[in-house]
Amino acid sequence: MAVSGTPRVLVVDDVASHARVTAIGLRIEGFEVEVAPDSEGALRVLGEQAFDVAMVDLMMPGTNGMQLCRMIREKHPETRVVLTSTYHLSERQLLRADCGAVGFVPKPFDLSDLARFLRTKLRPSEAPGPLGEAGGTEGADGHARGERGAAA
C-alpha cells in the first residue's frame, strides 16, 4: 500500500476511454490509480511502482489478460489481480485457468460497486477504505455484484 495509506490500483485496458473512466471513478472513490494501455506497459509500471491491485482487461491484443495475470503472479506476487471483461468468466473457469486472479468483474460495472469489490481484494492490513469501509458487495462466487444483481 502507498505510504499515504491509500490503496493503489493499476488499471490495464487497451480501450483508452474505458481505462480513463475507470481511473477517474476509482480516484473519486479514494484510490491512487495509474493506467497502462497494454501488458507491456503494465509490466513496465509494475517494475517501477508497487500496487495493491491490478485490474486487468481479459481481452487485449498481444499478451492477453490471463497471460499478464500469470506474469504478475510470478514477477510481482504482492500485487493482487482482478480480471475484467465484457465476456463472462465463471469462478470455475477462473480457477481452472490457474492464473492467480483473485476475482472477476464483468463489464459494464458500477464504479461504486467496483470500488467496494476492490477493497475486499486488498490484503487484510490494507482493507479499510477512505471512509473506513471494508468489503461489501462480493458474492459467494468471488465476483462483484452490481446493480444487475448478478455477476453475468
C-alpha positions as CSV (number, residue, x, y, z in Angstrom):
1,M,0.0,0.0,0.0
2,A,1.1,3.5,-0.6
3,V,2.9,5.4,2.1
4,S,-0.1,7.6,2.5
5,G,-2.2,4.5,3.3
6,T,-4.3,4.9,0.2
7,P,-4.8,1.7,-1.8
8,R,-3.0,1.7,-5.2
9,V,-4.7,0.3,-8.3
10,L,-3.2,-0.3,-11.8
11,V,-5.9,-0.3,-14.5
12,V,-4.8,-2.2,-17.6
13,D,-7.1,-1.8,-20.6
14,D,-6.4,-1.3,-24.3
15,V,-9.6,0.8,-24.7
16,A,-8.4,4.2,-23.6
17,S,-11.9,5.5,-22.8
18,H,-12.7,2.5,-20.5
19,A,-9.4,2.9,-18.7
20,R,-9.9,6.7,-18.3
21,V,-13.4,6.4,-16.9
22,T,-12.4,3.6,-14.5
23,A,-9.4,5.5,-13.3
24,I,-11.4,8.7,-12.7
25,G,-14.1,6.7,-10.8
26,L,-11.6,4.9,-8.6
27,R,-9.9,8.2,-7.8
28,I,-13.2,9.7,-6.7
29,E,-13.7,6.6,-4.5
30,G,-10.3,7.3,-2.8
31,F,-7.8,5.1,-4.7
32,E,-4.5,6.1,-6.2
33,V,-4.7,5.0,-9.8
34,E,-2.3,4.5,-12.7
35,V,-3.2,3.3,-16.2
36,A,-1.4,1.1,-18.6
37,P,-2.7,0.6,-22.2
38,D,-1.3,-3.0,-22.6
39,S,0.6,-5.8,-20.9
40,E,4.0,-4.4,-21.8
41,G,3.1,-1.1,-20.3
42,A,1.7,-2.8,-17.2
43,L,4.9,-4.7,-16.6
44,R,6.9,-1.6,-17.0
45,V,4.9,0.4,-14.5
46,L,4.8,-2.6,-12.0
47,G,8.6,-2.7,-12.3
48,E,8.8,1.0,-11.2
49,Q,5.9,1.2,-8.6
50,A,4.1,-1.0,-6.1
51,F,0.4,-1.6,-6.5
52,D,-2.1,-3.4,-4.2
53,V,-4.4,-4.4,-7.1
54,A,-4.1,-4.6,-10.8
55,M,-7.4,-4.5,-12.6
56,V,-6.7,-6.3,-15.9
57,D,-8.9,-6.5,-19.0
58,L,-9.1,-10.1,-20.2
59,M,-9.3,-9.4,-24.0
60,M,-6.3,-7.3,-25.1
61,P,-4.2,-7.7,-28.3
62,G,-0.9,-9.3,-27.9
63,T,-0.4,-10.6,-24.4
64,N,-3.9,-11.1,-23.1
65,G,-5.2,-10.6,-19.5
66,M,-4.8,-14.2,-18.4
67,Q,-1.2,-14.3,-19.6
68,L,-0.5,-10.9,-17.9
69,C,-2.1,-12.2,-14.7
70,R,0.3,-15.1,-14.7
71,M,3.3,-12.8,-15.3
72,I,2.2,-10.5,-12.4
73,R,1.8,-13.5,-10.1
74,E,5.4,-14.6,-11.0
75,K,7.1,-11.2,-11.0
76,H,5.0,-9.2,-8.6
77,P,3.3,-11.6,-6.2
78,E,2.4,-8.8,-3.8
79,T,0.0,-7.4,-6.4
80,R,-3.4,-9.0,-6.5
81,V,-5.1,-9.2,-9.9
82,V,-8.7,-8.8,-10.7
83,L,-9.8,-9.6,-14.3
84,T,-12.5,-7.7,-16.1
85,S,-14.2,-8.2,-19.5
86,T,-17.5,-8.0,-21.3
87,Y,-17.1,-11.7,-21.7
88,H,-18.3,-13.7,-18.7
89,L,-15.8,-15.7,-16.8
90,S,-17.2,-18.2,-14.2
91,E,-15.5,-18.9,-10.9
92,R,-14.7,-22.5,-12.2
93,Q,-13.1,-21.0,-15.3
94,L,-11.1,-18.6,-13.3
95,L,-9.8,-21.4,-11.0
96,R,-9.1,-23.8,-14.0
97,A,-7.1,-21.0,-15.7
98,D,-4.7,-21.1,-12.7
99,C,-3.6,-17.5,-13.5
100,G,-3.7,-16.2,-9.9
101,A,-6.6,-13.8,-10.3
102,V,-8.4,-13.1,-7.0
103,G,-11.6,-12.1,-8.7
104,F,-13.5,-11.2,-11.9
105,V,-15.7,-8.1,-12.6
106,P,-18.0,-8.2,-15.6
107,K,-18.3,-5.1,-17.8
108,P,-20.2,-2.8,-17.6
109,F,-19.8,-2.2,-13.9
110,D,-21.0,0.4,-11.4
111,L,-17.9,2.3,-10.2
112,S,-19.0,2.5,-6.6
113,D,-19.7,-1.3,-6.6
114,L,-16.3,-1.8,-8.2
115,A,-14.5,0.2,-5.5
116,R,-16.2,-1.8,-2.8
117,F,-15.3,-5.0,-4.5
118,L,-11.7,-4.0,-4.9
119,R,-11.5,-3.1,-1.2
120,T,-12.5,-6.7,-0.5
121,K,-9.5,-7.9,-2.5
122,L,-6.9,-5.9,-0.5
123,R,-4.8,-7.8,2.0
124,P,-6.3,-7.6,5.5
125,S,-3.9,-4.9,6.7
126,E,-4.9,-2.8,3.6
127,A,-8.7,-3.3,3.8
128,P,-10.1,0.0,5.2
129,G,-11.3,2.3,2.6
130,P,-11.1,6.1,2.7
131,L,-14.4,6.2,4.6
132,G,-13.5,3.4,7.0
133,E,-15.3,0.9,4.9
134,A,-14.2,-2.7,4.5
135,G,-15.6,-5.0,1.8
136,G,-19.1,-5.1,0.7
137,T,-20.7,-6.3,-2.5
138,E,-18.9,-9.5,-3.2
139,G,-20.9,-12.6,-4.0
140,A,-20.1,-16.1,-2.7
141,D,-18.5,-16.9,-6.1
142,G,-15.8,-14.1,-5.8
143,H,-17.5,-11.9,-8.4
144,A,-18.5,-8.3,-8.0
145,R,-22.2,-7.7,-7.6
146,G,-23.5,-4.6,-9.5
147,E,-27.0,-3.1,-9.8
148,R,-27.9,-6.0,-12.0
149,G,-27.6,-8.3,-9.0
150,A,-25.5,-10.9,-10.8
151,A,-22.0,-11.4,-12.0
152,A,-23.1,-12.2,-15.5
